Amino acid sequence: MYPFLRMSWQMSRARKAPPMGLWDTHESQHICWPWDLDIWMELNNGRTLTLFDLGRLPMAQRVGMIDLLKTRKWGMAVAGASVRYRRRVHAFYKLTQRTRCVGFDEKFFYLEQALWRSDGECSSHALLRMAVTGKGGIVPPSEMAQALGHAGPSPDLPDWVIAWGEADAQRPWPPMQD
């Protein structure tokens, strides 16, 4: 089940936190609860993606995106994700999540997220491609950025972000059906 109470708590904290710029890093605290575990008693990979939601939406709140999306009747969707899992997380581990926008291209914002254990080890790292959507389809990220007060171009996307996008473009769509 989706952790609505945890999301409400994170969004409440974000509303009380100072606003931040589009390129700033949002930091949030989390705990791995027993219901977040898989059969090996480690943080479930699907729940990791949900924890990333718990950092991404509050960051959008602090940047001003949530209010803008509501005002303009836009939505936001994950259009792709790549996650690396590197360190185990067990019940009651305390985690710090860092979320930041690394830039945008003609269609997508690219967000980087990482979960750090209290021992200083990074347990997982995600790169997400986010689309702002409106009645006419995808809203150019530059339009959203400008509405948020960023009139200039995107910072240069890191090479690893560009390489991921190029590699992902090679995948067949629709995927095989047999």
For each residue, the residues with C-beta under 8 A, 3 or more apart:
1:
2: 7 50
3: 6 7 50 54
4: 7 8
5: 8 9
6: 3 9 10 30 54
7: 2 3 4 10 11 53 54 57
8: 4 5 11 12
9: 5 6 12 13
10: 6 7 13 14 28 54 55 57 58
11: 7 8 14 15 57 58 61
12: 8 9 15 16
13: 9 10 16 17 28 58
14: 10 11 17 26 57 58 59 61 62
15: 11 12 61
16: 12 13
17: 13 14 20 62
18: 62
19: 62 63 64
20: 17 24 26 59 62 63
21: 24 63 150
22: 63 101 145 148 149 150
23: 100 101 150 155
24: 20 21 63 100
25: 98 99 100
26: 14 20 55 58 59 62 98 99 100
27: 96 97 98 99
28: 10 13 54 55 58 96 97 99
29: 94 95 96 97
30: 6 51 54 94 95 96 97 115
31: 92 93 94 95
32: 36 37 43 89 90 91 92 93 95
33: 36 91 92
34: 37 91
35:
36: 32 33 43 44 47 51 91
37: 32 34 40 41 42 43 44 90 91
38: 41 42 43 44 45
39:
40: 37
41: 37 38 90 91
42: 37 38 88 89 90
43: 32 36 37 38 47 48 51 88 89 90 93 123
44: 36 37 38 47 48
45: 38 48 49 83 85
46: 49 50
47: 36 43 44 50 51
48: 43 44 45 51 52 83 85 115 124
49: 45 46 52 53 81 83 126
50: 2 3 46 47 53 54
51: 30 36 43 47 48 54 55 95 97 115
52: 48 49 55 56 97 99 113 115 126 128
53: 7 49 50 56 57
54: 3 6 7 10 28 30 50 51 57 58 97
55: 10 26 28 51 52 58 59 97 98 99 113
56: 52 53 59 60 99 111 113 128
57: 7 10 11 14 53 54 60 61 66
58: 10 11 13 14 26 28 54 55 61 62
59: 14 20 26 55 56 62 63 99 100 101 111
60: 56 57 63 65 66 69 76
61: 11 14 15 57 58 65 66
62: 14 17 18 19 20 26 58 59
63: 19 20 21 22 24 59 60 101 148
64: 19 67 68 148 149
65: 60 61 68 69 76 144 148
66: 57 60 61 69 70
67: 64 70 71
68: 64 65 71 72 74 144 147 148
69: 60 65 66 72 73 74 75 76 132
70: 66 67 73
71: 67 68
72: 68 69 134 147
73: 69 70 134 135
74: 68 69 132 133 134 139 144
75: 69 132 133 134
76: 60 65 69 130 131 132 133
77: 130 131 133
78: 81 128 129 130
79: 107 108 129 130 131
80: 108 128 129 168
81: 49 78 126 127 128 129
82: 126 127 164 168
83: 45 48 49 124 125 126 127
84: 124 125 126
85: 45 48 123 124
86: 121 122 123 124 125
87: 117 121 122 123 124
88: 42 43 123
89: 32 42 43 93 95 115 117 123
90: 32 37 41 42 43 93
91: 32 33 34 36 37 41
92: 31 32 33
93: 31 32 43 89 90 117 118
94: 29 30 31 117 118
95: 29 30 31 32 51 89 115 116 117 118 123
96: 27 28 29 30 115 116 118
97: 27 28 29 30 51 52 54 55 113 114 115 116
98: 25 26 27 55 113 114 116
99: 25 26 27 28 52 55 56 59 111 112 113
100: 23 24 25 26 59 111 112 113
101: 22 23 59 63 104 109 110 111 112
102: 110 111 112 155 157 158 161
103: 109 110 154 155 156 157 161
104: 101 108 109 110 141 142 145 154
105: 108 110 141 154 157 165
106: 140 141
107: 79 131 138 140 141
108: 79 80 104 105 129 130 131 138 141
109: 101 103 104 129 130 131 132 141 144
110: 101 102 103 104 105 127 128 129 130 157 161
111: 56 59 99 100 101 102 126 127 128 130
112: 99 100 101 102 125 126 127 128
113: 52 55 56 97 98 99 100 125 126 128
114: 97 98 122 124 125 126
115: 30 48 51 52 89 95 96 97 122 123 124 125
116: 95 96 97 98 120 121 122 123
117: 87 89 93 94 95 120 121 122 123
118: 93 94 95 96
119:
120: 116 117
121: 86 87 116 117
122: 86 87 114 115 116 117 125
123: 43 85 86 87 88 89 95 115 116 117
124: 48 83 84 85 86 87 114 115
125: 83 84 86 112 113 114 115 122
126: 49 52 81 82 83 84 111 112 113 114
127: 81 82 83 110 111 112 160 161 164
128: 52 56 78 80 81 110 111 112 113
129: 78 79 80 81 108 109 110 165
130: 76 77 78 79 108 109 110 111
131: 76 77 79 107 108 109 138
132: 69 74 75 76 109 138 139 141 143 144
133: 74 75 76 77 137 138 139
134: 72 73 74 75 137 138 139
135: 73
136: 139
137: 133 134
138: 107 108 131 132 133 134
139: 74 132 133 134 136 143 144
140: 106 107 143 144
141: 104 105 106 107 108 109 132 144 145 154
142: 104 145 146 153 154
143: 132 139 140 146 147
144: 65 68 74 109 132 139 140 141 147 148
145: 22 104 141 142 148 150 151 154
146: 142 143 149 150 151
147: 68 72 143 144
148: 22 63 64 65 68 144 145
149: 22 64 146
150: 21 22 23 145 146
151: 145 146
152:
153: 142
154: 103 104 105 141 142 145 157
155: 23 102 103
156: 103
157: 102 103 105 110 154 161 162
158: 102 161 162
159: 162 163
160: 127 163 164
161: 102 103 110 127 157 158 164 165
162: 157 158 159 165 166
163: 159 160 166 167
164: 82 127 160 161 167 168
165: 105 129 161 162 168 169
166: 162 163 169 170
167: 163 164 170 171
168: 80 82 164 165 171
169: 165 166
170: 166 167
171: 167 168 175
172: 175 176
173:
174: 177
175: 171 172
176: 172
177: 174
178:
